[in-house]
Amino acid sequence: MTTKKEEQVRVLDLFMITIGCATYAFALVMFNIANQLADGGISGVTLILRALFHIDPAYSTIIINIPLIWIGYRFLGRRAIIYTLYGTVMLSAFLWIWQRVPMAIDLHHDLFLSAMAAGITGGAGSGLLYRFGGTTGGTDIIARIFERFRGVPMGQTLLWLDIVVLFASLIYIDIRHMAYTLLCAYVFSRLVNFILSGTYAAKGVLIVSTETQAIVDEVMTEMQRGVSILHGEGGYSHQDRPVLYIVVSPSELHDLQMIVSELDQSAFMTIFDVNEAIGEGFTYERPSRNSFF
C-alpha cells in the first residue's frame, strides 16, 4: 500500500523529467532519424510509421501512448500516472521542437559515430528520466500488464517487444544500418544502467579479524568512516566471531587495506561493489577531517 508521501508529485522530478525528455528527443531526431537508425519500443514504432506513412513522431507518440496509458491506468499509482502523462507530452513536444530547429550535427555520414552519439545522448536522457521516476509510457505499460496477468517478468517482455520492433524496422532500413542500431541499443542500455545504478557508487568491505576493535578504532579515527559490527559464527569451529562491515569510496579502499594489513595480516577481507551509497559521507555533508597540520 502506497503512502501519501510516496504519491507526492515533486517539482524537481518534473524538471528533471523535462530535461531527460528533451535530451532523448534530441538524440532521436539529430542522430537516429538523421542517420536512418532504428530504435526499440514505441519510439521504434513511431520511426517505422514515419518511414512508411510520413507521420510525424511527435504526433504518433501521443496517438500510440494515450490508449496505452488509459489501459494501464488501473495498474499505476497517482504519481506514476501523472509522471507518465507528463513524460509522454514532454517527449512529443520536444520531438516537434527539435525537428523544426534549423540545426544539423555533421558526423560526415559515419554510422559508427552516429550510433555512439545516439546511444550516449539517448541513454543519458532516458537514464535521467527513469532515475527521477519518469516514463514515457509505451512498452513499460504493456510489460506491466503482462507481469500482472501472465506472471511474465517486465524485463523479459520489454526485451521481446524491442526485438519485434527492431525486426520490423528492416522494412525501411538495411542490414548495415540495423547492425549500427544494435550498437546504439547496447550503448544506450549500458548508459541507462550506469545512471540508474547511482552516482554515489562505493565499495562494501566485510572483514573477519582477531584485531576487531583495533581496526574499528583506526578506521573511525583515521578515515572518519562508520563501522558496523555483525555477529557471525565460524562454520567449522562454531565459535562466535565478529564481522566488520564498512562502506568506503573507491579512492579510500587502498587506505582501508593498508590499515587492516598493518593490524592483522591474517585478516580475511571480502570486497564488493555497492551500486549506491546514501548517507553521511556520501550524499550528505561529511564530517571534516583533521587538517594537514
DABEL-V286002 format. One record per backbone hydrogen bond with DSSP energy under -1.0 kcal/mol. NH is the residue of the N-H (numbers start at 0). CO is the residue of the C=O. If there is no record, write none. Layout:
nh:NH co:CO
nh:NH co:CO
This chain:
nh:6 co:2
nh:7 co:4
nh:13 co:9
nh:14 co:10
nh:15 co:11
nh:16 co:12
nh:17 co:13
nh:18 co:14
nh:19 co:15
nh:20 co:16
nh:21 co:17
nh:22 co:18
nh:23 co:19
nh:24 co:20
nh:25 co:21
nh:26 co:22
nh:27 co:23
nh:28 co:24
nh:29 co:25
nh:30 co:26
nh:31 co:26
nh:32 co:27
nh:34 co:30
nh:35 co:32
nh:36 co:31
nh:43 co:39
nh:44 co:40
nh:45 co:41
nh:46 co:42
nh:47 co:43
nh:48 co:44
nh:49 co:45
nh:50 co:46
nh:51 co:47
nh:52 co:48
nh:53 co:49
nh:54 co:48
nh:58 co:55
nh:59 co:55
nh:60 co:56
nh:62 co:58
nh:63 co:59
nh:64 co:60
nh:65 co:61
nh:68 co:64
nh:69 co:65
nh:70 co:66
nh:71 co:67
nh:74 co:71
nh:75 co:72
nh:80 co:76
nh:81 co:77
nh:82 co:78
nh:83 co:79
nh:84 co:80
nh:85 co:81
nh:86 co:82
nh:87 co:83
nh:88 co:84
nh:89 co:85
nh:90 co:86
nh:91 co:87
nh:92 co:88
nh:93 co:89
nh:94 co:90
nh:95 co:91
nh:96 co:92
nh:97 co:93
nh:98 co:94
nh:99 co:96
nh:102 co:100
nh:109 co:106
nh:113 co:109
nh:114 co:110
nh:115 co:111
nh:116 co:112
nh:117 co:113
nh:118 co:114
nh:119 co:115
nh:120 co:116
nh:121 co:117
nh:122 co:118
nh:123 co:119
nh:124 co:120
nh:125 co:121
nh:126 co:122
nh:127 co:123
nh:128 co:124
nh:129 co:125
nh:130 co:126
nh:131 co:127
nh:132 co:129
nh:133 co:128
nh:139 co:136
nh:141 co:137
nh:142 co:138
nh:143 co:139
nh:144 co:140
nh:145 co:141
nh:146 co:142
nh:147 co:143
nh:148 co:144
nh:149 co:145
nh:151 co:145
nh:156 co:152
nh:157 co:153
nh:158 co:154
nh:159 co:155
nh:160 co:156
nh:161 co:157
nh:162 co:158
nh:163 co:159
nh:164 co:160
nh:165 co:161
nh:166 co:162
nh:167 co:163
nh:168 co:164
nh:169 co:166
nh:170 co:167
nh:171 co:168
nh:172 co:168
nh:177 co:173
nh:178 co:174
nh:179 co:175
nh:180 co:176
nh:181 co:177
nh:182 co:178
nh:183 co:179
nh:184 co:180
nh:185 co:181
nh:186 co:182
nh:187 co:183
nh:188 co:184
nh:189 co:185
nh:190 co:186
nh:191 co:187
nh:192 co:188
nh:193 co:189
nh:194 co:190
nh:195 co:191
nh:196 co:192
nh:200 co:198
nh:201 co:273
nh:202 co:247
nh:203 co:271
nh:204 co:245
nh:205 co:269
nh:206 co:243
nh:207 co:267
nh:214 co:210
nh:215 co:211
nh:216 co:212
nh:217 co:213
nh:218 co:214
nh:219 co:215
nh:220 co:216
nh:221 co:217
nh:222 co:218
nh:224 co:218
nh:227 co:244
nh:229 co:242
nh:231 co:240
nh:233 co:238
nh:237 co:233
nh:240 co:231
nh:242 co:229
nh:243 co:206
nh:244 co:227
nh:245 co:204
nh:247 co:202
nh:251 co:248
nh:255 co:251
nh:256 co:252
nh:257 co:253
nh:258 co:254
nh:259 co:255
nh:260 co:256
nh:261 co:257
nh:262 co:258
nh:263 co:259
nh:266 co:263
nh:267 co:207
nh:269 co:205
nh:271 co:203
nh:273 co:201
nh:276 co:199
nh:281 co:278
nh:282 co:278
nh:283 co:278
